[in-house]
């Protein structure tokens, strides 16, 4: 199958999954929106898990984002079930923009079909689309500022409790 046809089929199969991730959407209407979507679609790799498999572990550095095509996954924080994710959901998007540890473990509750997008592939794609690179840089800056403020708040709270 030629590259153009492969990109078109991948886009058809994955469009709905990708469009749910707002920061991945590109709508400049400059004739390159479908090319961008096609590049993201063809970078996706199908991965499969059976019940009980871990997709990722809390604390490890993430290198991939995941889109759930089919199945149910449990989100565990400190070993406790927080929520479940089902068809059409996504997780791990921070791995595409920041080199920070995962905040939760993800475990398959049923047999699952996921698509993964590596941070390496994502970086290569957005390097071709300056508007998306700027958007992602802005999101990264905002997330890092928020994390810094959260850490400062926790540190101040611990300092106050020690004084009491």
C-alpha positions as YAML, in Angstrom:
chain: A
units: angstrom
residues:
- id: 1
  name: UNK
  ca: [0.00, 0.00, 0.00]
- id: 2
  name: UNK
  ca: [1.44, 3.40, -0.92]
- id: 3
  name: UNK
  ca: [2.13, 6.07, 1.70]
- id: 4
  name: UNK
  ca: [-0.78, 8.32, 0.68]
- id: 5
  name: UNK
  ca: [-3.35, 5.53, 0.85]
- id: 6
  name: UNK
  ca: [-1.94, 4.27, 4.17]
- id: 7
  name: UNK
  ca: [-2.22, 7.80, 5.61]
- id: 8
  name: UNK
  ca: [-5.80, 8.18, 4.39]
- id: 9
  name: UNK
  ca: [-6.89, 4.83, 5.89]
- id: 10
  name: UNK
  ca: [-5.16, 5.56, 9.19]
- id: 11
  name: UNK
  ca: [-6.87, 8.96, 9.35]
- id: 12
  name: UNK
  ca: [-10.29, 7.41, 8.74]
- id: 13
  name: UNK
  ca: [-9.70, 4.79, 11.45]
- id: 14
  name: UNK
  ca: [-8.26, 7.12, 14.10]
- id: 15
  name: UNK
  ca: [-9.83, 10.54, 13.48]
- id: 16
  name: UNK
  ca: [-12.42, 10.29, 16.28]
- id: 17
  name: UNK
  ca: [-9.82, 9.20, 18.82]
- id: 18
  name: UNK
  ca: [-7.41, 12.00, 17.94]
- id: 19
  name: UNK
  ca: [-10.07, 14.71, 17.81]
- id: 20
  name: UNK
  ca: [-10.97, 14.05, 21.47]
- id: 21
  name: UNK
  ca: [-7.55, 15.40, 22.51]
- id: 22
  name: UNK
  ca: [-8.08, 19.13, 22.12]
- id: 23
  name: UNK
  ca: [-4.41, 20.12, 22.11]
- id: 24
  name: UNK
  ca: [-3.83, 17.77, 19.13]
- id: 25
  name: UNK
  ca: [-6.47, 19.50, 17.00]
- id: 26
  name: UNK
  ca: [-5.21, 21.76, 14.24]
- id: 27
  name: UNK
  ca: [-7.79, 23.87, 12.42]
- id: 28
  name: UNK
  ca: [-5.99, 26.63, 10.54]
- id: 29
  name: UNK
  ca: [-7.71, 25.77, 7.25]
- id: 30
  name: UNK
  ca: [-4.45, 26.40, 5.41]
- id: 31
  name: UNK
  ca: [-4.59, 23.19, 3.41]
- id: 32
  name: UNK
  ca: [-2.32, 21.34, 5.86]
- id: 33
  name: UNK
  ca: [-4.83, 20.30, 8.55]
- id: 34
  name: UNK
  ca: [-5.48, 16.90, 6.94]
- id: 35
  name: UNK
  ca: [-1.76, 16.36, 6.40]
- id: 36
  name: UNK
  ca: [-1.15, 16.98, 10.09]
- id: 37
  name: UNK
  ca: [-3.98, 14.62, 11.09]
- id: 38
  name: UNK
  ca: [-2.63, 12.01, 8.69]
- id: 39
  name: UNK
  ca: [0.87, 12.28, 10.15]
- id: 40
  name: UNK
  ca: [-0.49, 11.80, 13.68]
- id: 41
  name: UNK
  ca: [-2.68, 8.88, 12.52]
- id: 42
  name: UNK
  ca: [0.13, 7.02, 10.78]
- id: 43
  name: UNK
  ca: [2.43, 7.50, 13.79]
- id: 44
  name: UNK
  ca: [-0.02, 5.60, 16.00]
- id: 45
  name: UNK
  ca: [0.99, 2.05, 16.88]
- id: 46
  name: UNK
  ca: [-1.60, -0.56, 17.83]
- id: 47
  name: UNK
  ca: [-0.86, -2.25, 21.17]
- id: 48
  name: UNK
  ca: [-2.80, -4.99, 22.91]
- id: 49
  name: UNK
  ca: [-3.23, -5.89, 26.57]
- id: 50
  name: UNK
  ca: [-5.09, -8.65, 28.39]
- id: 51
  name: UNK
  ca: [-6.83, -8.33, 31.74]
- id: 52
  name: UNK
  ca: [-4.30, -7.71, 34.50]
- id: 53
  name: UNK
  ca: [-1.54, -6.29, 32.25]
- id: 54
  name: UNK
  ca: [-0.08, -2.94, 33.22]
- id: 55
  name: UNK
  ca: [0.17, -0.33, 30.48]
- id: 56
  name: UNK
  ca: [2.28, 1.98, 32.66]
- id: 57
  name: UNK
  ca: [3.31, 2.40, 36.27]
- id: 58
  name: UNK
  ca: [2.99, 5.38, 38.58]
- id: 59
  name: UNK
  ca: [6.33, 7.13, 38.99]
- id: 60
  name: UNK
  ca: [7.94, 6.00, 35.74]
- id: 61
  name: UNK
  ca: [8.82, 8.58, 33.10]
- id: 62
  name: UNK
  ca: [6.23, 8.47, 30.34]
- id: 63
  name: UNK
  ca: [7.25, 8.30, 26.70]
- id: 64
  name: UNK
  ca: [3.87, 7.53, 25.10]
- id: 65
  name: UNK
  ca: [0.31, 8.73, 25.08]
- id: 66
  name: UNK
  ca: [-2.48, 6.17, 24.61]
- id: 67
  name: UNK
  ca: [-5.87, 6.18, 22.88]
- id: 68
  name: UNK
  ca: [-8.36, 3.46, 23.86]
- id: 69
  name: UNK
  ca: [-9.92, 1.83, 20.80]
- id: 70
  name: UNK
  ca: [-11.64, -0.94, 22.78]
- id: 71
  name: UNK
  ca: [-11.63, -2.24, 26.33]
- id: 72
  name: UNK
  ca: [-11.62, -1.01, 29.91]
- id: 73
  name: UNK
  ca: [-8.59, 0.14, 31.89]
- id: 74
  name: UNK
  ca: [-8.32, 0.94, 35.59]
- id: 75
  name: UNK
  ca: [-6.50, 4.03, 36.84]
- id: 76
  name: UNK
  ca: [-4.66, 3.34, 40.10]
- id: 77
  name: UNK
  ca: [-3.01, 5.92, 42.33]
- id: 78
  name: UNK
  ca: [-0.88, 4.57, 45.14]
- id: 79
  name: UNK
  ca: [-2.39, 1.13, 44.42]
- id: 80
  name: UNK
  ca: [-5.99, 2.33, 44.85]
- id: 81
  name: UNK
  ca: [-8.59, 2.37, 42.09]
- id: 82
  name: UNK
  ca: [-9.42, 5.98, 41.17]
- id: 83
  name: UNK
  ca: [-11.49, 5.52, 38.02]
- id: 84
  name: UNK
  ca: [-11.88, 3.41, 34.89]
- id: 85
  name: UNK
  ca: [-11.39, 4.45, 31.28]
- id: 86
  name: UNK
  ca: [-13.28, 2.97, 28.34]
- id: 87
  name: UNK
  ca: [-13.47, 3.05, 24.54]
- id: 88
  name: UNK
  ca: [-12.67, 6.47, 23.11]
- id: 89
  name: UNK
  ca: [-10.78, 7.73, 26.16]
- id: 90
  name: UNK
  ca: [-7.13, 8.70, 26.23]
- id: 91
  name: UNK
  ca: [-4.38, 9.05, 28.83]
- id: 92
  name: UNK
  ca: [-0.72, 9.91, 29.15]
- id: 93
  name: UNK
  ca: [-0.88, 13.09, 27.09]
- id: 94
  name: UNK
  ca: [1.54, 14.82, 29.45]
- id: 95
  name: UNK
  ca: [4.22, 12.37, 28.24]
- id: 96
  name: UNK
  ca: [4.12, 14.11, 24.86]
- id: 97
  name: UNK
  ca: [4.96, 17.53, 26.27]
- id: 98
  name: UNK
  ca: [6.83, 17.00, 29.54]
- id: 99
  name: UNK
  ca: [9.45, 14.64, 30.86]
- id: 100
  name: UNK
  ca: [7.82, 14.03, 34.25]
- id: 101
  name: UNK
  ca: [6.82, 10.86, 36.13]
- id: 102
  name: UNK
  ca: [3.44, 9.23, 35.54]
- id: 103
  name: UNK
  ca: [0.89, 10.25, 38.16]
- id: 104
  name: UNK
  ca: [-0.96, 6.92, 38.08]
- id: 105
  name: UNK
  ca: [-0.66, 3.30, 37.05]
- id: 106
  name: UNK
  ca: [-2.92, 2.01, 34.29]
- id: 107
  name: UNK
  ca: [-4.02, -1.63, 34.35]
- id: 108
  name: UNK
  ca: [-6.18, -3.47, 31.82]
- id: 109
  name: UNK
  ca: [-9.48, -4.62, 33.34]
- id: 110
  name: UNK
  ca: [-10.46, -6.39, 30.10]
- id: 111
  name: UNK
  ca: [-8.73, -7.25, 26.86]
- id: 112
  name: UNK
  ca: [-7.82, -3.91, 25.31]
- id: 113
  name: UNK
  ca: [-6.80, -2.47, 21.98]
- id: 114
  name: UNK
  ca: [-4.94, 0.80, 22.32]
- id: 115
  name: UNK
  ca: [-3.03, 3.08, 20.01]
- id: 116
  name: UNK
  ca: [0.16, 4.64, 21.31]
- id: 117
  name: UNK
  ca: [1.81, 7.85, 20.15]
- id: 118
  name: UNK
  ca: [5.43, 8.22, 21.19]
- id: 119
  name: UNK
  ca: [6.84, 11.55, 22.33]
- id: 120
  name: UNK
  ca: [9.63, 11.09, 19.76]
- id: 121
  name: UNK
  ca: [7.17, 10.74, 16.85]
- id: 122
  name: UNK
  ca: [5.06, 13.60, 18.18]
- id: 123
  name: UNK
  ca: [8.08, 15.91, 18.42]
- id: 124
  name: UNK
  ca: [9.04, 15.05, 14.84]
- id: 125
  name: UNK
  ca: [5.52, 15.79, 13.59]
- id: 126
  name: UNK
  ca: [5.06, 19.13, 15.35]
- id: 127
  name: UNK
  ca: [8.48, 20.29, 14.17]
- id: 128
  name: UNK
  ca: [6.86, 20.45, 10.71]
- id: 129
  name: UNK
  ca: [3.94, 22.56, 11.99]
- id: 130
  name: UNK
  ca: [5.20, 25.71, 13.72]
- id: 131
  name: UNK
  ca: [1.72, 26.67, 14.99]
- id: 132
  name: UNK
  ca: [1.38, 23.33, 16.78]
- id: 133
  name: UNK
  ca: [4.89, 23.54, 18.18]
- id: 134
  name: UNK
  ca: [4.08, 26.97, 19.66]
- id: 135
  name: UNK
  ca: [0.80, 25.65, 21.06]
- id: 136
  name: UNK
  ca: [2.49, 22.69, 22.72]
- id: 137
  name: UNK
  ca: [5.27, 24.93, 24.11]
- id: 138
  name: UNK
  ca: [2.59, 27.17, 25.65]
- id: 139
  name: UNK
  ca: [0.78, 24.18, 27.18]
- id: 140
  name: UNK
  ca: [4.08, 22.89, 28.57]
- id: 141
  name: UNK
  ca: [4.87, 26.25, 30.17]
- id: 142
  name: UNK
  ca: [1.38, 26.47, 31.72]
- id: 143
  name: UNK
  ca: [1.56, 22.90, 33.08]
- id: 144
  name: UNK
  ca: [5.01, 23.43, 34.59]
- id: 145
  name: UNK
  ca: [3.87, 26.66, 36.28]
- id: 146
  name: UNK
  ca: [0.84, 24.86, 37.70]
- id: 147
  name: UNK
  ca: [3.00, 21.99, 39.00]
- id: 148
  name: UNK
  ca: [5.40, 24.48, 40.57]
- id: 149
  name: UNK
  ca: [2.52, 26.25, 42.35]
- id: 150
  name: UNK
  ca: [1.09, 22.93, 43.56]
- id: 151
  name: UNK
  ca: [4.47, 21.94, 44.99]
- id: 152
  name: UNK
  ca: [4.87, 25.33, 46.67]
- id: 153
  name: UNK
  ca: [1.40, 25.01, 48.21]
- id: 154
  name: UNK
  ca: [2.20, 21.52, 49.54]
- id: 155
  name: UNK
  ca: [5.54, 22.73, 50.93]
- id: 156
  name: UNK
  ca: [3.91, 25.72, 52.68]
- id: 157
  name: UNK
  ca: [1.23, 23.46, 54.12]
- id: 158
  name: UNK
  ca: [3.84, 21.10, 55.56]
- id: 159
  name: UNK
  ca: [5.78, 24.03, 57.00]
- id: 160
  name: UNK
  ca: [2.69, 25.37, 58.80]
- id: 161
  name: UNK
  ca: [1.79, 21.95, 60.21]
- id: 162
  name: UNK
  ca: [5.37, 21.54, 61.55]
- id: 163
  name: UNK
  ca: [5.10, 24.89, 63.34]
- id: 164
  name: UNK
  ca: [1.83, 23.83, 65.00]
...
